[in-house]
Amino acid sequence: MNNRNMFFENAYFIIGTSYAGKSTMVKELAKKHGGIACEENYHDNYPGELDSKEFPCLTYTRDLEDWHDFIRRSPQEYKDWIDGVRRECEILELRMLPEICNQGKKVFVDTNICVETLREIAPLDHTLVMLADPEISLNRFFDRPDPEKQFLYKLIMEEPDPEKAMDNYREGLKLICSRESYDELQDSGFNVICRDEDRTIEQTVSLAEKAFGL
């Protein structure tokens, strides 16, 4: 697939770290501007069965026989899998976006598409970076009530040595939520909004609109 054949004038992409407010911004902007919200993991709606040879990372959990194996992987194995998932998600997103954008509305995307590709497929001011300190992701990972994280927490607690299992999992999170990754996003050349606990959602929406020129 040649990304240079794609250019999305009506798409607005949000990338960044966990707990930075990406999902909230996508929903709020789409609501305010009568647009389409491509929320977190919208690629899950890709039609058809994924081929495990083409998408080994995305089909890993689909074909997993024992979920405890998921949390028993080494920190590096976990990070490598996450990196692979992001690459494969980009492929699916680029297959889905032309049809979504052809509906003629503004499209707000919580995306896995990498920085290099975003520079090719959209105007520079159509990508916004949202950042939260890496420590927030590490300390609050299991605080969210969503079923996936609580399921993982349950698996860890079922291990013979839950403390050791938790330490192993957190080491993987440290590799993923590294200061180096944070700095790369901050220095990407796109507009950046950093998490601020004292800022309201409405104020953050205004900042995002300014960044996008809306």
C-alpha positions as CSV (number, residue, x, y, z in Angstrom):
1,M,0.0,0.0,0.0
2,N,1.4,3.4,-1.1
3,N,0.4,6.0,1.5
4,R,1.2,8.7,-0.9
5,N,-1.9,7.8,-2.9
6,M,-4.0,8.8,0.2
7,F,-4.6,12.3,1.5
8,F,-7.3,13.0,4.0
9,E,-8.3,16.7,4.0
10,N,-11.3,16.2,6.3
11,A,-9.7,13.8,8.9
12,Y,-8.3,15.1,12.2
13,F,-6.0,12.6,14.0
14,I,-5.2,12.5,17.7
15,I,-2.2,10.5,18.9
16,G,-0.4,10.4,22.2
17,T,-0.1,8.5,25.5
18,S,-2.7,6.8,27.7
19,Y,-4.7,9.0,30.1
20,A,-4.1,12.1,28.0
21,G,-7.8,12.4,27.0
22,K,-7.6,11.3,23.4
23,S,-10.9,9.4,23.4
24,T,-12.8,12.2,25.1
25,M,-11.5,14.8,22.6
26,V,-12.5,12.6,19.6
27,K,-16.1,12.3,20.9
28,E,-16.4,15.9,22.0
29,L,-15.1,17.3,18.7
30,A,-17.2,15.0,16.6
31,K,-20.3,16.0,18.6
32,K,-19.6,19.7,18.4
33,H,-18.7,19.8,14.7
34,G,-21.3,17.3,13.5
35,G,-18.5,14.9,12.5
36,I,-17.7,11.3,12.7
37,A,-15.9,9.9,15.8
38,C,-13.5,7.1,15.1
39,E,-13.0,6.1,18.7
40,E,-10.3,4.0,20.3
41,N,-9.9,0.6,18.6
42,Y,-12.4,1.5,15.9
43,H,-10.4,-0.9,13.7
44,D,-12.2,-3.7,15.6
45,N,-15.1,-2.9,13.2
46,Y,-13.1,-4.0,10.2
47,P,-15.3,-6.3,8.2
48,G,-14.2,-9.9,7.6
49,E,-11.9,-12.4,9.3
50,L,-8.3,-11.3,9.9
51,D,-5.6,-13.7,8.5
52,S,-3.2,-14.7,11.2
53,K,-0.4,-14.7,8.7
54,E,-1.0,-11.1,7.8
55,F,-2.0,-10.0,11.3
56,P,-0.1,-12.2,13.8
57,C,-0.3,-9.7,16.6
58,L,-3.9,-8.7,16.2
59,T,-5.0,-12.4,16.1
60,Y,-2.8,-13.4,19.0
61,T,-5.5,-13.0,21.6
62,R,-8.2,-14.3,19.2
63,D,-6.3,-17.6,19.0
64,L,-5.0,-17.7,22.6
65,E,-5.9,-20.9,24.4
66,D,-4.8,-19.9,27.9
67,W,-5.1,-16.2,28.8
68,H,-2.6,-16.6,31.6
69,D,0.0,-16.9,28.9
70,F,-0.8,-13.3,28.0
71,I,0.4,-11.9,31.3
72,R,3.3,-14.4,31.6
73,R,5.3,-13.0,28.7
74,S,8.5,-11.2,29.4
75,P,8.4,-7.3,29.4
76,Q,10.2,-7.2,26.0
77,E,7.8,-9.7,24.5
78,Y,4.9,-7.6,25.7
79,K,6.3,-4.4,24.2
80,D,7.2,-6.1,20.9
81,W,3.6,-7.4,20.7
82,I,2.2,-3.9,21.4
83,D,4.4,-2.4,18.7
84,G,3.3,-5.1,16.3
85,V,-0.4,-4.4,17.1
86,R,0.1,-0.7,16.4
87,R,1.6,-1.5,13.0
88,E,-1.2,-3.9,12.1
89,C,-3.8,-1.4,13.3
90,E,-2.4,1.2,11.0
91,I,-2.9,-1.2,8.0
92,L,-6.5,-1.7,8.9
93,E,-7.1,2.0,9.6
94,L,-5.7,3.0,6.2
95,R,-8.1,0.4,4.6
96,M,-11.1,1.8,6.5
97,L,-10.5,5.6,6.4
98,P,-11.2,6.2,2.7
99,E,-14.8,5.0,3.0
100,I,-15.3,6.9,6.3
101,C,-13.9,10.1,5.0
102,N,-15.9,9.9,1.7
103,Q,-19.1,10.5,3.8
104,G,-18.3,14.2,3.5
105,K,-18.1,15.0,7.2
106,K,-15.2,15.9,9.4
107,V,-13.7,12.8,10.8
108,F,-12.0,12.7,14.2
109,V,-9.7,9.8,14.7
110,D,-8.1,8.3,17.9
111,T,-5.4,6.6,15.8
112,N,-2.6,4.1,15.9
113,I,-1.2,5.5,12.7
114,C,2.5,6.3,13.2
115,V,4.0,9.8,13.0
116,E,5.8,9.2,9.7
117,T,2.6,8.0,7.9
118,L,0.5,10.9,9.3
119,R,2.9,13.4,7.8
120,E,2.2,11.8,4.4
121,I,-1.6,11.5,4.5
122,A,-2.8,14.7,6.2
123,P,-2.0,18.4,6.5
124,L,0.4,19.0,9.3
125,D,-2.2,20.8,11.5
126,H,-4.6,17.8,11.2
127,T,-2.6,15.8,13.7
128,L,-2.7,16.6,17.5
129,V,-0.5,15.0,20.1
130,M,-2.0,14.6,23.6
131,L,0.4,13.7,26.4
132,A,0.1,12.5,30.0
133,D,3.2,11.9,32.2
134,P,4.3,8.3,31.8
135,E,4.0,7.8,35.5
136,I,0.3,8.3,35.3
137,S,-0.1,5.4,32.9
138,L,2.0,3.2,35.2
139,N,0.3,4.1,38.4
140,R,-3.3,4.2,37.1
141,F,-3.3,1.3,34.6
142,F,-5.6,-0.9,36.7
143,D,-7.6,2.0,38.2
144,R,-9.9,2.2,35.2
145,P,-13.1,0.2,35.4
146,D,-13.1,-1.0,31.8
147,P,-13.6,-4.8,31.6
148,E,-10.3,-5.5,29.7
149,K,-8.0,-4.0,32.4
150,Q,-10.0,-5.6,35.2
151,F,-9.8,-9.0,33.4
152,L,-6.0,-8.6,33.3
153,Y,-5.9,-7.7,36.9
154,K,-7.9,-10.9,37.8
155,L,-5.5,-13.0,35.7
156,I,-2.5,-11.6,37.6
157,M,-4.2,-12.1,41.0
158,E,-4.8,-15.8,40.0
159,E,-1.0,-16.4,39.4
160,P,0.9,-18.5,42.0
161,D,2.9,-15.4,42.9
162,P,0.6,-12.4,42.2
163,E,3.2,-9.9,43.3
164,K,5.8,-11.3,41.0
165,A,3.3,-11.4,38.1
166,M,2.3,-7.8,38.7
167,D,6.0,-6.7,38.8
168,N,6.6,-8.5,35.5
169,Y,3.6,-6.9,33.9
170,R,4.5,-3.4,35.1
171,E,8.0,-3.8,33.7
172,G,6.4,-4.3,30.3
173,L,4.3,-1.2,30.8
174,K,7.5,0.8,31.7
175,L,9.0,-0.2,28.3
176,I,5.8,0.9,26.5
177,C,5.2,4.1,28.5
178,S,8.8,5.2,28.4
179,R,10.1,8.7,28.7
180,E,11.8,8.2,25.4
181,S,8.5,7.5,23.6
182,Y,7.0,10.5,25.4
183,D,9.8,12.8,24.2
184,E,9.6,11.5,20.6
185,L,5.9,12.4,20.5
186,Q,6.5,15.8,22.1
187,D,9.2,16.6,19.5
188,S,7.2,15.2,16.6
189,G,6.5,18.7,15.1
190,F,2.8,18.4,15.6
191,N,0.7,20.6,18.0
192,V,0.9,19.2,21.6
193,I,-1.6,19.4,24.5
194,C,-0.3,18.1,27.8
195,R,-2.7,16.8,30.5
196,D,-3.7,19.3,33.1
197,E,-5.9,18.2,36.0
198,D,-7.1,21.8,36.5
199,R,-8.4,22.2,32.9
200,T,-12.0,21.5,32.0
201,I,-13.0,19.3,29.1
202,E,-14.5,22.4,27.4
203,Q,-11.2,24.2,27.8
204,T,-9.3,21.3,26.3
205,V,-11.8,21.2,23.4
206,S,-11.0,24.8,22.7
207,L,-7.3,24.1,22.7
208,A,-7.8,21.2,20.3
209,E,-9.9,23.4,18.0
210,K,-7.2,26.0,17.9
211,A,-4.6,23.3,17.1
212,F,-6.7,22.0,14.3
213,G,-7.7,25.4,13.0
214,L,-11.4,24.7,13.5
